Amino acid sequence: MALPAQLKSIQHHLRTAQEHEKRDPVVSYYCRLYAMQTGMKLDSKTPDCRKFLVRLMDQLESMKKELSDNESITQEVVGNAHIENYALKMFLYADNEDRAGRFHKNMIKSFYTSSLLMDVLSVFGELSEENIQHRKYARWKATYIHNCLKNGETPQAGPIAMDQDEEADPSLQSFEGQDKSLGPGPAPGIGFTPSAGGGPSGPPTTNYNNIHIPPGAHAPANTPAELPPPTADAVKPVPRSVPTVDPTLLNAQQQGNIHLTPEDFTKAQKYCKYAGSALQYEDVGTAIQNLQKALKLLTTGKE
């Protein structure tokens, strides 16, 4: 079924869901959930929109049953960690390519897709300021590099400044031709068309050098976007610094008269899940930090 014009703003998230149908069903599910929630706010009364959204709801219900044994679907905390780590992995791949001056379609796509997944994180609650900055920078960088390459210009590598109020939102199209159907099935590649204003033409004013990148900033070569392996001159990983373990937590026992609330248990579970996700990317430092936070909360009742 073709996407109604009123719901055009969710087309990129639905296309990302298509691309991850088999690669990562969890990402596919939450992209569709975000699209459905956003679509309901945009227009749930027009017959075409209502029909499209009902179909999308049915698809989500079917996926939820198929993935009923997946913790990332049954537990929001785990799902949140999964999507956030996935988005950062794509962001870091693109950022590393950008800093190394390797500009190509896959890195542009990774920047833009990571920004879409930051949108998707809103299904779990309000975005952190850090994720808002990552989203804004990634979306703008995708447009800036695309426009430079299109105009035969060499983009400026690495973090650069951008206008505080400027957030580019390029219109995605297939490199081989756009597929207007957003139903289940294989999706075409994603390309970028500059906005009517032509996009940024050079480094404006606000500095983004202070965007926080987690330890282990160089993402594995085999990113979620199934990008090609790095060439021989690929950037070598930065040595990781492992935080010092708090000795008081080595034999941690809960202190007397500590009453933990349901919210405390949820937070502790979140820290443990974040640690598990960090270990998937061999990020020992982040794993230790989160495990220490969980231990401290469980033993003292304080963060």
N, C-alpha and C positions, 0 to 999 in steps of 0.2 A: 504494500500500500504506500502510495506517495505521501511524503510529509506535507501537511497543510502549510500554507505560507505563513500563517499566524505563529507556527511553532518553529520557524526557521532557525531561531537561536540555539536550538538543541540538536541541530543536525550533526555537528561535529562530535558531540558526545555519543550520539547513536552510532556514528561511523566508527568511533573508537571501540564501542561495544562489539560491533561486527568483527573488527579486526582481531579481537581477543576471544572470540567465541570458543575456539579450541585451545589457543595459546594460554589463556588464563581466564577461566570462566568466572572467577571472583571479580576480576576487573570488569568483565563484560556485564555481570549482574549489577554492580553498583553504578556503572555508567548509565545503564537503563533506568535504574531507580532514580538517579538524579534527573534524568531526562523526563521521567514521568512526573516527579514532584514539581519540577520547573514548568512543565507543560500544563499542569493543572492550574498553576498560578497565571500562566499566560492566557489561556482560553480553554475552558472546559465545557462551554455551552454551545458553541457552534457545532452543528452536526458532524462535519468532517473531523473536527478536532476531537470531539467526544468519541467518535468511532475509533480514531487512531489511538487515543489514550486508553480506551477499554482494551483494545488489542494488545497494547503494551503492558497493561496490568496483567492480562492473561499470560503473556509471555514471562513476566516476572514471577508469577505464581508457579508456573511450570518449572522455571529454573530453580526456584527455591526448593521445590520438592526433589529435583534431581540432585541438588547440592545439600540435602538435609544432613549429611554426615560431615560436612565441612564446617569447622569452627569459625572460619572467616565469614560465614553466612549466618550461623546460629548465634554468634556472640559479636556484638557490635565493636567491642574493644579490640578484638582480634582483626575484624574487618577493617577498622580504622588504621591499625598498624600496617596491615597488608597494603592498602591503597597508598598510604603515606610513604612507605618505604619504596614502593614501586615507582611512585611519582618522582621521588628524590633520586632514585637510581637512573631514571631517564634524564633528569635535569643534570646530574653530575656527568653523565656520559657526554651530553651536548656541551656542557661548560668546559670539560677537559678538551674536547675537540676545538672549541672556540679559542681557548687560551693558547692552544698549540698552533693556531692559525690554519686549521684544516676545515675549510668551509664547504659543505656539500648538503644535498637534499636530506639525507638521513639525519644529520645533526639538527637541521632546521625543524624537521618533523618531530624529533625527540624533544626539542625545546617546547614546541607548541603542544604536543601531547601531554607533557608534564604539566603544563598550565591548565589543560582541560581536567586532568586528574586532581589538581588542586581545587578546581570547582567542585568536583565530585565529593571531596572531603566534607563539604558542607552538609551532606546527608547525616553526618554524625554530630553536627553541632557547629557552633561558630568557629570560623577559621582563626588560627593563631596569627599574630602580626607577622611572624616569620614566614608562614606559608603564604600570606597575602603578598609579601614582598617577592618571594620566589615566583609566584604566579605572574605578577605584574612584570617582573624582569624577564622571565622566560618568554612571555607572549610578545613583549616588545622586541627582544633580541631576535626572535624568529622572523618578525616583520622586517627589522632593520637589515639583517643579513640577506634575506630574500631580495629585498629591494636593491641592495648593493650589487648582488650577483646579476640581477636582471638588467641593471643599468651598466654592467661592465665595470663596476667599481670594486675595489678591494676593501672589505669590511675591516673595521678596527678590531683587533683581537682582544679578548679578555673583557673584564668588567669595564663598562663605560657609563657615563652619566646619561640620564634621561630626565625629561620634564616631570616634575612631581605629579602633575595632574594628567599626564599622558599615558594611556594604556592602550597599546595597539591591539586590534582585534581583526586579524586578516581573515578573509573569506577563503575557506578551503575548497579546493577542487581537485579532481583526480588529474594526475599527470597525463593519463591516457584518455581522459574524458570522464565527465561526472556521471555517476550512477544515481538517479533520483530516487530509487527505491531504497528504503532503509529497513527492510525486513530482514529476517535471518538469512545467512548465507555469506559467502566470501565477499570481502569489501575491496574496492580498488585502492590504490595508493593514495596518499594524501599530499596535496601540493598547496601552494599558497598564492593568493592573489592579493596585491596590495589594496588597502582601503582607498576610498575616493580622494583622500587628502594626500595620497602618495607616500604616506608613512614617513618615519623619521629620516632625515637626510644626513644627519651627523650627530656627534655627541652634544646633547644639550647640557642641563645644569645639575641635576641631583646625582650625587655620587652613590653608586651601589657597590663599592668595594667592600663595604662592611656587612654584606649579606653573609650570614653564618652558614658555613658548610660543615657538616658533621665530620668526625674523624674518619679516616679512610676515604678521602674525598675522591680518589680516582676509582670510578666504578668498574666492575668487571667488564671485559670486552664484550661478552655475550649478554648484551642488554635485553630487556623485555621486547624491544622493537626488532629483535633478531637482526641486529646490524652486523656487517661484516667484521671479521677479526681485524685487529690493528695491524698496521704495516710494521716493518722492521724498525722504523724510527719512532715508534709510538712512545708517548711520554711514560717514563718509569714511575711506578707508584711512589708516593711520598711516604717515608718511614712513619709508622704510627706510634704515637706516644700512648702508653698504657697508664691510666691513672693509678695513683697509690691506693692500695686497699686500706680502708679504715680498720686498724687492728681491733677496735672495740666490737667490730661486727663479726669477727672470726668465730667466736663462741657465743653468738647472740642468743639471749634468752629474753622472753617477754618480761618487762618490768611489772612489778605488782600493781594491782588496781588500775591497769590500763584497759579502758573500754573502747574497743574499735567499733566504729559505725559501719553500716553497709557501704557507705561512700568510701571509707578507708579500704575495705576489702576490694572494692572495684578499682581503686587507684593502685593498690599493690598488684592486683592481677594485670593491670595495664602496664606497669613497669616490667613485670616478668615477660609479658608478651613482646614488649618493645625489645627487651634483651634477646629473646629468641629470634626476633626478626633481624636484629643487628648481627647475630652469629651466622645467619644465612649468608651475609655478605662479608664474613670474617672480620667484622668490626668489633674487636675485643674491647676496645676502650669504651664504646657506647654501651656494650652489654654489661660491663662491670659497673658503670655509673648507674644504670637502671636497676641492676640487682641490689646495689647498695642502698638505693632509694627505697626499694621495696622492703629490705631488711630493717632499715631504720624506722620506717612507718609502722611495720608490724611489731617491733620491739618497744617503741617509745610512744607510738600514737601520733607522732609529729613527722612532718616532712623536712 
